[in-house]
Amino acid sequence: MSGRREPVPFAFVAEAERFRSNVAPPPRERLSRVQVAGRWLLGLTVVAALVGALVVGMPALSVDPANTAPQQSQAAEGH
């Protein structure tokens, strides 16, 4: 076994951070009004669904202070 160390085989990774291309990427396409309206409509639909789920679920999450006594099943009442 020789004690000679070889250079790091991935030295190009360090050079990649300094690399700058002279080719500019193409400009982004502008969205049409229909596409923008569709995205807004989709966003509003998602928000409305979340609000609706919250409104429908609120009664199940509320605690009724009149029913604080432990409840027994109907089978236990018959015995």
N, C-alpha and C positions, 0 to 999 in steps of 0.2 A: 504494500500500500504506500503510495507516495504521499507526501505531506503537502503537495501542491494543491492550492484551491483554484477552482475554475471560476470565471466570472459568472455573475448571476444570469441565467438564461432569459430572464424576463426584463432585461434592461429597457426594452422598448416601451414598457408601461410608464416608466418615468419620463421618457421622451414624449409620450402621447399627450401628457398634460400641457406641454409647451407647443404642441402642433396647432397651427392655425391654417385653416383652409382658405384659399382664395376664391372659392366657389360659394356664392350666396344661395341660401335656400330659396325656393320659389315663394312668392308672397301668399299669405293665406287667403283662401276664397272667402268673400263676404257672404254672409247668410242672407237669403231672401226674406222678405217680410213674412211670407207664409211660414218659413222655417222658424223665425223668431216668435211668431204668434203661436205656433205649435209647441215650442218649448215652454212658453209662458203658460199655455193651457195645461200642459202636462204637469208643470210645477204646481199650479193652482189645484189641479185634481189631487195630487199627492197630499198637499197641505189640507185640503178639504176632507180627504179620507182619514187623515190622522186626527183632525178635530172631531169628525163624526164618531170615530171609534172612542175618543175620550168622552164625548158627551153621552154616548150609549153606555159606556162602562162605568160612569160615575155613580149611578145608583148601586151597583154591586160593590163599589169601594167604600161607600158611606156606612157609618156605624149608627144603628138605630139605638138610642139610649133606652127606649122602652123595653127592648128585648135583651137586656143584659143578663137575665137569669138563664142558667144552663137549661137546654132543651132536652127532653127525652124522646126517644122514638115511640111510635105508636105501639110497637110490639111490647115495649117495656111497660106501657100504661095498662095493658090488658091483664097483666099477671098480678 
